[in-house]
């Protein structure tokens, strides 16, 4: 093989196995999209197993990386190296915990959608947040006869990265666009116990994910607007907020003083 051909092979190899510098944040290149799907294919059985065990939200980095090849691990490293504050939406870096806080399981929970009972995936909250959530829901039920369920509570950084990848096809493989809806690890309130986020879903399965106005129209939403602050919960991404993050009426975080 001629010298220039060897050089071409080496350069192509470097691009494939060291994608950190090559990630196109506007939209993944074709070879990155191929690597993307290969990674997700390897990760899906791992995540499915943790969901069956009820431990997906506490997924560890070791478990996430274990089934991957060296090039696939480098691909994940490229995402972990991204700085969300450079992607358009104003983001705050909360850091990553070395181990999860003491967590309280919620549930079991189920929604009734189209007359069909459907269990929600197991969720967890730090004890102070869990206690405040229960008090708030007791008050909501007294006032309205309704309760909101926790569709997503604490998430480990590893699970947060998996979710970021999982939702990227929905946003045309654009890292920048996905970042408006799903935080990168270290930037999510779901992984920050001192500002712990809860994604609510109502008892009929309305969460507003695809159509925020559906959750906004629920009677539970104005109740939250009027009362949630009394229990330490605050809306993270209101309509027309200056962070350029999408409006999320279901996403509230806890701000009461943290006690270890």
C-alpha positions as CSV (number, residue, x, y, z in Angstrom):
1,X,0.0,0.0,0.0
2,X,1.3,3.5,-0.9
3,X,2.4,5.8,1.9
4,X,-0.5,8.2,1.3
5,X,-3.0,5.4,1.6
6,X,-1.6,4.3,4.9
7,X,-1.8,7.8,6.2
8,X,-5.5,8.0,5.1
9,X,-6.3,4.8,6.9
10,X,-4.6,6.1,10.1
11,X,-6.5,9.4,10.0
12,X,-9.8,7.7,9.4
13,X,-9.1,5.3,12.3
14,X,-8.3,8.2,14.6
15,X,-11.6,10.0,13.7
16,X,-13.6,6.8,14.4
17,X,-11.9,5.8,17.7
18,X,-11.3,9.3,19.1
19,X,-14.5,11.2,18.3
20,X,-14.2,13.7,21.2
21,X,-13.0,16.4,18.9
22,X,-15.2,15.4,16.0
23,X,-18.7,15.6,17.5
24,X,-20.8,17.9,15.5
25,X,-23.1,19.6,18.0
26,X,-25.4,20.9,15.3
27,X,-26.1,17.4,14.0
28,X,-24.1,14.2,14.3
29,X,-22.1,13.3,11.2
30,X,-23.1,10.1,9.4
31,X,-20.2,8.1,10.9
32,X,-21.1,9.5,14.4
33,X,-24.7,8.5,13.9
34,X,-23.6,4.9,13.1
35,X,-21.5,4.8,16.2
36,X,-24.3,6.3,18.2
37,X,-26.7,3.5,17.2
38,X,-24.1,0.8,17.9
39,X,-23.6,2.3,21.4
40,X,-27.3,2.4,22.1
41,X,-27.7,-1.2,20.9
42,X,-25.1,-2.3,23.4
43,X,-26.5,-0.2,26.3
44,X,-30.2,-1.1,25.8
45,X,-30.0,-4.6,27.5
46,X,-28.1,-3.1,30.4
47,X,-30.7,-0.4,31.0
48,X,-33.6,-2.8,30.4
49,X,-32.1,-5.1,33.1
50,X,-31.8,-2.3,35.6
51,X,-35.4,-1.2,34.9
52,X,-36.6,-4.7,35.7
53,X,-34.6,-4.6,38.9
54,X,-35.9,-1.1,39.7
55,X,-32.4,0.4,39.8
56,X,-32.1,2.3,36.5
57,X,-32.1,5.7,38.2
58,X,-29.0,4.7,40.2
59,X,-27.1,3.3,37.2
60,X,-23.3,3.5,37.7
61,X,-20.6,4.5,35.2
62,X,-19.0,1.1,35.5
63,X,-22.3,-0.6,34.5
64,X,-22.8,1.8,31.6
65,X,-19.3,1.4,30.2
66,X,-18.9,-2.4,30.8
67,X,-20.5,-3.7,27.6
68,X,-18.8,-1.2,25.3
69,X,-15.7,-1.5,23.2
70,X,-12.8,1.0,23.5
71,X,-14.0,3.1,20.6
72,X,-17.5,3.1,22.0
73,X,-16.2,4.2,25.4
74,X,-14.3,7.0,23.7
75,X,-17.6,8.0,22.1
76,X,-19.3,8.3,25.5
77,X,-16.3,10.2,26.8
78,X,-16.8,12.7,24.0
79,X,-20.3,13.4,25.3
80,X,-19.1,13.6,28.9
81,X,-16.5,16.2,27.8
82,X,-19.2,18.5,26.4
83,X,-19.8,21.7,28.3
84,X,-23.5,22.5,28.2
85,X,-22.9,26.2,28.7
86,X,-21.4,26.3,25.2
87,X,-24.5,24.8,23.6
88,X,-26.9,27.7,23.6
89,X,-29.1,27.1,26.6
90,X,-27.9,28.7,29.8
91,X,-26.9,25.8,32.0
92,X,-25.6,25.5,35.6
93,X,-23.0,22.8,36.4
94,X,-23.9,21.2,39.7
95,X,-21.2,18.5,39.6
96,X,-21.5,14.7,39.8
97,X,-21.8,12.8,43.1
98,X,-19.3,10.0,43.6
99,X,-22.2,7.9,45.1
100,X,-25.9,8.6,45.4
101,X,-27.4,10.2,48.6
102,X,-29.6,8.2,50.9
103,X,-32.7,7.6,48.8
104,X,-36.3,6.7,49.6
105,X,-38.3,4.6,47.2
106,X,-41.6,6.0,46.0
107,X,-44.5,3.8,45.3
108,X,-45.4,1.5,43.8
109,X,-47.1,4.1,41.5
110,X,-49.5,3.5,38.7
111,X,-51.5,5.6,36.3
112,X,-54.9,4.8,34.8
113,X,-54.8,5.7,31.1
114,X,-57.7,4.8,28.8
115,X,-59.0,2.7,31.7
116,X,-55.8,0.6,31.7
117,X,-53.7,0.5,34.9
118,X,-50.0,1.0,34.0
119,X,-47.3,0.9,36.6
120,X,-44.6,3.6,36.6
121,X,-40.9,2.8,36.8
122,X,-39.6,2.8,40.4
123,X,-38.4,6.3,41.5
124,X,-36.4,7.6,44.4
125,X,-36.0,10.9,46.2
126,X,-33.7,12.0,49.0
127,X,-35.5,11.8,52.4
128,X,-36.1,15.6,52.9
129,X,-37.5,15.9,49.4
130,X,-39.6,12.8,49.8
131,X,-41.1,14.2,53.0
132,X,-41.9,17.6,51.4
133,X,-43.4,15.9,48.4
134,X,-45.7,13.8,50.5
135,X,-46.8,16.8,52.6
136,X,-47.5,18.8,49.4
137,X,-49.5,16.0,47.8
138,X,-51.6,15.5,51.0
139,X,-52.4,19.2,50.8
140,X,-53.3,19.0,47.1
141,X,-55.6,16.1,47.7
142,X,-57.4,17.9,50.5
143,X,-57.9,20.9,48.2
144,X,-58.6,19.2,44.9
145,X,-59.1,15.5,45.4
146,X,-56.1,14.9,43.2
147,X,-52.4,13.9,43.5
148,X,-49.5,14.1,41.2
149,X,-47.1,11.2,40.8
150,X,-43.4,11.2,40.4
151,X,-42.5,10.2,36.9
152,X,-38.8,11.0,37.5
153,X,-36.9,11.8,40.7
154,X,-33.2,11.2,41.4
155,X,-31.1,10.2,38.4
156,X,-27.5,9.2,38.5
157,X,-25.0,10.9,36.1
158,X,-24.7,7.7,34.1
159,X,-28.4,7.3,33.7
160,X,-28.7,11.0,32.8
161,X,-26.2,10.5,29.9
162,X,-28.2,7.4,28.7
163,X,-31.3,9.5,28.6
164,X,-29.6,12.3,26.7
165,X,-28.5,9.8,24.1
166,X,-32.0,8.1,24.1
167,X,-33.7,11.3,23.2
168,X,-31.3,12.6,20.6
169,X,-33.0,10.9,17.6
170,X,-36.2,12.7,18.6
171,X,-34.2,16.0,18.0
172,X,-32.7,14.9,14.7
173,X,-29.3,13.9,16.3
174,X,-28.6,17.5,17.3
175,X,-26.7,17.8,20.5
176,X,-27.6,21.5,20.8
177,X,-31.3,21.0,20.3
178,X,-31.4,18.0,22.7
179,X,-29.7,20.1,25.3
180,X,-32.7,22.4,25.4
181,X,-34.9,19.5,26.6
182,X,-32.5,17.0,28.4
183,X,-29.5,18.0,30.5
184,X,-26.1,16.5,30.2
185,X,-24.7,14.7,33.2
186,X,-23.6,17.1,35.9
187,X,-26.1,19.8,34.7
188,X,-29.3,18.1,35.7
189,X,-31.3,19.1,38.8
190,X,-32.3,15.4,38.9
191,X,-28.8,14.5,40.0
192,X,-28.4,17.3,42.5
193,X,-29.9,16.4,45.9
194,X,-29.6,20.0,47.2
195,X,-31.8,21.2,44.3
196,X,-33.5,17.9,43.6
197,X,-35.9,18.0,40.7
198,X,-39.2,16.1,40.3
199,X,-41.0,15.5,37.0
200,X,-44.7,15.2,37.8
201,X,-47.3,13.1,35.9
202,X,-51.0,13.2,36.8
203,X,-53.0,10.1,37.7
204,X,-54.3,9.9,34.1
205,X,-50.8,9.8,32.6
206,X,-50.6,13.4,31.4
207,X,-47.0,14.6,31.7
208,X,-46.7,17.3,29.1
209,X,-43.6,15.9,27.6
210,X,-44.6,16.3,23.9
211,X,-47.3,19.0,24.5
212,X,-46.5,21.1,27.6
213,X,-49.8,22.9,27.2
214,X,-51.6,19.6,28.2
215,X,-50.0,19.6,31.6
216,X,-50.4,23.4,31.9
217,X,-54.1,22.9,31.4
218,X,-54.5,20.5,34.3
219,X,-56.2,21.8,37.5
220,X,-53.1,20.5,39.4
221,X,-50.8,23.0,37.6
222,X,-52.4,26.2,39.0
223,X,-52.5,24.6,42.4
224,X,-48.8,24.1,42.2
225,X,-48.3,27.7,41.1
226,X,-50.2,29.0,44.1
227,X,-49.0,26.5,46.7
228,X,-45.8,24.7,45.8
229,X,-43.5,27.3,47.2
230,X,-44.9,26.8,50.7
231,X,-43.5,23.3,50.6
232,X,-40.1,24.3,49.1
233,X,-40.8,23.5,45.4
234,X,-40.2,25.9,42.6
235,X,-40.8,25.8,38.8
236,X,-37.4,25.4,37.1
237,X,-38.3,26.4,33.5
238,X,-41.3,28.7,33.3
239,X,-42.7,30.0,30.1
240,X,-40.5,32.6,28.4
241,X,-37.7,32.0,30.9
242,X,-34.3,33.6,30.1
243,X,-32.3,30.3,30.0
244,X,-33.6,29.3,26.6
245,X,-34.5,26.0,28.0
246,X,-37.9,24.7,26.9
247,X,-40.9,25.4,29.0
248,X,-41.5,22.5,31.4
249,X,-44.5,23.0,33.6
250,X,-44.0,19.5,35.0
251,X,-40.5,20.0,36.2
252,X,-40.2,21.4,39.8
253,X,-37.2,21.5,42.1
254,X,-36.8,21.6,45.9
255,X,-34.9,24.5,47.5
256,X,-35.4,24.1,51.2
257,X,-32.3,24.2,53.4
258,X,-30.5,20.9,53.1
259,X,-29.9,18.8,56.2
260,X,-27.6,15.8,56.0
